[in-house]
Amino acid sequence: PQQQQQQQYGVQQQMTEQPQQAQQTQQQEVVTQAAAPTDQGKAQPIYVDTQHDDMVHDAQLDYYGTKLATSSSDRTVKIYDVSGNSYAPNATLTGHSGPIYQLSWSHPKYGTLLASASFDGSVLIHRESRQGEWILVKAFVGLHESSVNSVQFAPHEYGLVCVAGSSDGRVSVLTHGGESNGDDEWTVEYLNDTPLGVNAVSWAPYGVGKEGEDEQCEPLPPRLVTGGSDNGIRMWTKNASTGIWEQSVVESGDAHHKDWVRDVAWAPSIIPGMNVIASCSEDKTVIIWKQGGDGTADDDKKWSPKVLNTFEDPVWRVSWSITGNILAVSSGDANVTLWKEELDGVWSLVNQVEDAAEGAQGE
């Protein structure tokens, strides 16, 4: 699929500059779960015919679950209004000159903002001014020297901040000055991650912790996790005193990825003081990384990895439920599986979503 994509766009790039291509299928139909239950009390899937002219790379629901955005190799973003068990086209966004790999919605505190990351090395941010009318509020053209593979808005408590990971080995942190302060400008800060390329980024949830000698509860500094083509993950923390992003060492031990890390997802906080991250890889495994939560000072900073499961195909995406106790895993066999940790620490399969879109096409 990488060679086909390179021929299609007439580019001769290294394999690391197209880390998203191998994971895609030619399916142009998106399946989302309806919020409205049926007569049997079970929610039914909504089949969205995206009308994209090429493969779909990402699909994201907004904060309220009422807008769906999809991105494609046809260089467009399509937006739909979702209500109950139906949907309606809202808009088609253009502006990128290459495949669009990932999307991210901002918190509604900052309006209806949508960020898109593309193979063309840019990040575009659009805003819905009125229903169905979108304007380009910021174009980070040439943000990276290579493909931008991942983008995500930060928790709203940190302000209007967005992070992007690229095949050029860097992570860019995009910060808005704030209109309330009379500063409508954006600043860009780069983090040197891995020279082999960054495939995924994820923010830690906002939280508080005990700081200082009096152990007063203070907001935790912004934190990031990245996944790269060097088969590893990296943690980044913004120093509260200096404002500089610092990388922390992650010792994986026996449990580690043996191929490119395709996605990382920092779980919502459930237990105070505990951090949980999921990572997936082309080596067909999903690893759960845990830190702290047991009350012992010696283990507060040590990450403990554990293999959730070894699948039959490469694993492309992981996503946590809003409560942080269920993990959705999307693998190369066209299935989505749901996993939950039992009281004994063992992760068990609780549900499996078959390739519903393919089944609908067959009907």
C-alpha positions in Angstrom: 0.0 0.0 0.0 2.9 2.4 0.6 4.3 2.0 -2.9 0.8 2.4 -4.4 0.3 5.6 -2.4 3.7 7.0 -3.5 3.0 6.3 -7.1 -0.4 7.9 -6.9 1.0 11.2 -5.7 4.3 11.0 -7.6 6.6 11.3 -4.6 9.7 9.4 -3.9 9.9 9.4 -0.1 11.5 7.0 2.4 9.2 4.5 4.1 9.3 6.4 7.3 7.6 9.4 5.6 4.4 7.3 5.1 3.9 5.5 8.4 0.1 5.7 8.1 -0.3 4.1 4.7 0.1 0.4 5.6 -2.8 0.5 8.1 -5.5 1.8 5.7 -8.2 -0.1 3.9 -10.0 0.9 0.7 -13.3 1.1 2.7 -15.0 4.5 2.3 -17.9 3.8 4.6 -17.7 4.8 8.3 -19.6 3.0 11.0 -20.5 4.9 14.2 -22.7 3.8 17.1 -26.1 5.4 17.4 -26.9 7.1 20.7 -30.6 6.3 20.4 -31.7 2.8 21.5 -33.9 0.6 19.3 -37.1 -1.1 20.4 -34.9 -4.0 21.7 -33.0 -1.5 23.9 -29.7 -1.9 22.0 -28.0 0.9 20.1 -27.7 0.3 16.4 -24.8 1.3 14.2 -25.1 4.1 11.7 -23.6 3.5 8.3 -22.2 6.7 6.9 -21.5 6.7 3.2 -18.7 9.3 3.3 -18.6 9.9 -0.5 -14.8 10.2 -0.3 -13.0 9.4 -3.5 -10.2 7.4 -1.8 -9.4 5.5 1.4 -10.6 6.9 4.7 -7.8 7.4 7.3 -9.6 8.8 10.3 -13.1 9.4 11.8 -13.7 11.5 14.9 -16.8 12.5 16.8 -16.8 15.9 18.6 -17.2 16.5 22.3 -21.0 16.1 22.2 -21.0 13.3 19.7 -23.2 15.4 17.3 -20.6 16.0 14.6 -18.6 13.4 12.7 -15.4 14.4 10.8 -13.7 12.0 8.3 -10.4 12.4 6.5 -9.2 10.8 3.3 -6.4 10.4 0.8 -8.6 12.4 -1.6 -7.3 15.4 0.4 -10.6 16.5 1.9 -12.3 16.5 5.3 -16.0 15.7 5.3 -18.2 16.7 8.2 -21.6 15.3 9.1 -24.3 16.2 11.7 -25.3 13.2 13.7 -28.6 13.0 15.5 -30.1 9.8 16.9 -29.7 7.1 14.3 -29.4 9.4 11.3 -26.8 11.8 9.8 -26.7 14.7 7.3 -23.8 16.2 5.4 -22.5 19.4 6.9 -19.5 20.6 4.9 -16.4 19.5 2.9 -13.1 21.1 3.9 -10.2 21.5 1.5 -6.8 23.1 1.6 -4.4 20.2 2.0 -2.2 19.0 -0.9 -1.8 15.4 0.3 -3.5 12.6 2.2 -5.0 13.7 5.5 -4.1 11.2 8.2 -5.7 12.4 11.5 -8.2 14.8 12.9 -8.9 16.3 16.3 -11.7 18.4 17.7 -11.1 21.1 20.3 -13.0 21.4 23.5 -16.3 23.4 22.9 -15.0 26.0 25.3 -13.0 27.4 22.3 -15.8 26.9 19.8 -16.1 24.3 17.1 -12.5 23.9 16.0 -11.1 21.0 13.9 -7.4 20.3 13.4 -6.2 18.2 10.5 -2.7 16.6 9.9 -1.5 15.8 6.4 1.2 14.1 4.4 1.9 17.6 3.0 3.7 18.5 6.3 1.0 20.9 7.4 -1.6 21.3 10.1 -4.8 23.2 9.3 -7.3 24.5 11.9 -10.9 25.2 10.7 -13.7 26.7 12.7 -17.5 26.6 12.1 -18.7 30.2 12.2 -22.3 29.3 11.5 -24.1 26.1 10.8 -22.5 24.5 7.8 -20.1 27.4 7.2 -16.4 26.8 8.0 -13.5 29.2 7.9 -9.7 28.5 8.0 -8.5 30.2 11.1 -4.8 29.0 11.0 -2.7 27.2 8.4 0.6 25.8 9.6 2.0 25.3 6.1 5.5 23.7 6.1 5.2 23.0 9.8 7.3 19.9 9.3 9.8 18.7 6.7 7.9 15.5 6.2 4.5 13.9 6.7 2.5 14.9 9.8 1.0 11.7 11.1 -0.8 12.6 14.3 -2.5 15.7 15.8 -4.4 16.2 19.1 -5.8 19.2 21.0 -4.7 19.4 24.7 -7.1 19.2 27.7 -8.9 22.6 27.7 -7.4 23.4 31.2 -4.1 24.0 29.5 -5.5 26.5 27.1 -5.9 26.3 23.3 -2.9 24.0 22.6 -2.4 21.4 19.9 0.4 18.9 19.4 1.5 17.2 16.1 3.9 14.3 15.4 5.8 14.0 12.2 8.0 11.6 10.2 10.8 14.1 10.4 11.3 13.0 14.0 9.9 16.1 15.7 6.9 16.9 17.7 5.4 20.4 17.4 3.5 22.1 20.2 1.1 24.8 18.8 -0.1 27.3 21.4 -2.6 30.1 21.0 -1.9 33.4 22.7 -5.5 33.9 23.8 -7.9 36.5 22.4 -8.9 37.6 25.9 -5.3 38.8 26.3 -5.4 40.6 23.0 -3.0 38.1 21.5 -4.5 36.2 18.6 -1.2 34.7 17.5 0.1 31.1 17.6 3.5 30.0 18.8 5.3 26.9 17.7 7.7 24.9 19.8 9.6 21.8 18.5 10.6 18.7 20.5 13.2 16.4 19.0 11.7 12.9 19.6 13.1 10.1 17.4 14.9 10.5 14.1 13.1 7.5 12.7 9.8 9.4 12.8 6.8 9.9 15.1 3.6 8.1 14.3 1.4 9.0 17.2 0.9 11.5 20.0 -1.4 11.6 23.0 -2.0 14.1 25.9 -2.2 13.1 29.5 -5.5 14.1 31.2 -5.5 17.1 33.3 -4.9 16.3 37.0 -3.6 17.5 40.3 -0.9 16.2 42.5 1.0 16.9 45.8 3.8 19.4 45.2 6.3 21.2 47.5 7.3 20.6 51.1 3.9 21.2 52.4 2.5 18.7 49.8 -0.2 21.1 48.7 -2.3 19.9 45.8 -1.2 21.7 42.6 -2.1 21.1 38.9 0.1 18.6 37.2 2.2 20.0 34.4 1.2 19.2 30.8 2.4 15.7 29.7 2.7 13.9 26.4 3.4 10.4 25.2 4.6 9.6 21.7 5.0 6.5 19.6 7.6 6.1 16.9 9.2 4.1 14.2 12.0 3.2 16.5 9.6 0.7 18.2 9.5 2.7 21.4 7.4 5.3 23.3 8.5 8.5 25.0 7.1 10.6 27.8 7.4 14.4 27.7 6.7 16.7 30.7 6.7 20.5 30.6 8.8 21.8 33.5 6.6 24.1 35.6 9.6 26.3 36.5 11.4 26.7 33.3 8.6 26.0 30.8 10.9 23.6 28.9 9.7 20.2 27.7 11.7 17.4 29.2 11.9 13.8 28.1 11.7 11.0 30.7 13.2 7.6 30.3 10.8 4.6 30.0 12.4 1.3 30.9 10.3 -1.4 29.1 12.0 -4.5 30.4 10.8 -7.8 28.9 7.6 -6.2 27.6 8.4 -4.0 24.6 7.4 -3.5 21.0 9.5 -5.2 18.3 8.1 -3.1 15.4 6.8 0.4 14.7 4.4 1.8 17.3 1.3 2.9 15.4 -0.8 4.5 18.1 -0.6 5.6 21.8 -3.5 6.6 24.1 -3.3 8.0 27.6 -6.2 6.8 29.6 -8.6 9.1 31.5 -7.7 9.2 35.3 -9.6 6.7 37.4 -7.3 6.1 40.4 -5.6 9.2 41.9 -1.9 9.2 41.3 -2.0 6.4 38.7 -1.2 6.9 35.0 -2.2 4.3 32.3 -1.1 4.3 28.7 -2.0 1.9 25.9 0.3 1.4 22.9 -0.1 -0.7 19.8 2.3 -1.9 17.1 2.9 -3.6 13.9 4.3 -6.5 16.0 0.6 -7.4 16.6 0.7 -6.5 20.3 -1.0 -4.0 22.6 1.0 -3.0 25.7 -0.5 -1.4 28.8 1.9 0.9 30.7 1.2 1.8 34.3 2.8 4.3 36.7 2.1 4.9 40.4 -1.1 4.5 42.2 0.1 2.2 44.9 1.1 4.8 47.3 4.8 3.9 47.5 7.3 6.7 46.7 9.8 4.4 45.0 7.4 3.2 42.3 5.8 6.6 41.6 8.0 7.3 38.7 8.6 3.8 37.4 6.5 2.6 34.4 5.4 -1.1 34.4 4.5 -2.5 31.0 2.2 -5.5 30.4 1.2 -7.1 27.2 -2.6 -7.0 26.9 -2.8 -9.4 24.0 -1.0 -10.7 20.9 -3.3 -10.4 17.9 -3.2 -12.2 14.5 -2.6 -9.0 12.6 -0.9 -5.7 13.1 -2.7 -3.3 15.4 -3.4 0.2 14.2 -5.4 2.1 16.7 -6.3 2.1 20.4 -8.9 4.3 22.1 -10.1 4.5 25.7 -13.7 4.9 26.8 -14.6 8.2 28.5 -14.5 6.5 31.9 -11.1 5.0 31.1 -11.9 1.4 32.0 -12.5 -0.1 28.5 -10.0 -0.1 25.7 -11.0 -0.4 22.0 -8.5 -2.0 19.8 -8.6 -1.8 15.9 -6.5 -4.4 14.2 -5.6 -5.5 10.6 -8.2 -8.3 10.6 -10.9 -5.5 10.2 -12.3 -6.1 13.7 -12.6 -3.8 16.7 -12.3 -5.6 20.1 -13.2 -4.2 23.5 -11.0 -5.1 26.5 -11.5 -4.5 30.3 -9.1 -5.2 33.2 -10.4 -7.6 35.9 -9.8 -7.2 39.6 -6.9 -9.6 39.4 -5.1 -7.4 36.8 -5.9 -9.7 33.8 -7.3 -8.0 30.7 -10.3 -9.9 29.2 -12.2 -9.5 26.0 -15.7 -8.2 26.7 -17.0 -7.6 23.2 -16.0 -7.8 19.5 -17.3 -5.6 16.7 -17.1 -7.4 13.4 -16.5 -5.7 10.1 -20.0 -4.2 10.1 -19.4 -1.9 7.1 -18.3 -4.9 4.9 -21.4 -6.7 6.1 -23.6 -3.8 5.1 -22.1 -3.7 1.7 -22.8 -7.4 1.3 -26.4 -6.9 2.2 
